[in-house]
Amino acid sequence: MPYIGTQPNDVKKNTGIYSPSEILQLTKEGSWGGSLELIAEQTASSDSALDFTSIKESKYNVHLLQVNNYQANTDNTILTIKLYESGVLETTSVYQVAIQGGRADGTFSEYKSTASGNGVMNIGSGIDYASSKSANGYVYFYNFGDSSKYSFANAQFTYGYYTSVYEMNFGGGVLPQASTVNGFRIAANAGTFSGNFKLYGVKQIWVT
């Protein structure tokens, strides 16, 4: 493929420039920064928990979780995500979260905690359990496989609130202790849930 600038091309060190045709080819191959690799897909059906324990944390420092048609079995339950540290699920109230919610009727609220027991992400309070109002959204995870760093998450969700009003939620969270995270658990904070969940690894911004 053609080179523009200093050889060899190296996006990380900024010693060269990729041509448009080169970028298209690398994207097609799944090698360009920002490309996604599907790591795992699971579908829950009246489950109390769903574990992702093979997440390729040594390969990717950024993961993307797509959530489709999340639906709890009762109104006003939230989706929670707790992390596995070297195979051990962290269940204590050590997580920190900050979440903002807004409804179509003009009601806005926030949830924040420096000692959350619901995990690095607990989002979607008030989801209507009707199938026509299920929640959809995404979560980005950072630094899972790096034992020297905290593990962060940020998310955005859209759904029907249980009083028949539209709601959106966005926010983030952190496990504020340096550890190797090699998995996570999805659950409702009460009861069971259904939905489809796809986990992707996000390729780094440079080509190796």
Buried (B, 14 or more C-beta within 10 A) or exposed (E): EEEEEEEEBEBEEEEBEBBEEBBEBBBEEEEBBEBBBEBBEBEBEEBEBBBBEEBBBEEBBBBBBBBBBBBBBEBBBBBBBBBBBEEEBBEEEBBBBBBBBBBEEEEEEEBEBEEBBBBBBBBBBBBBBEEEBBBBBBBBBBBBBBEEBBBBBBBBBEBBBBEEBEBBBBBBBBBEEEBBBBBBBBBBBBEBBBBBBBBBBBBBEEBE
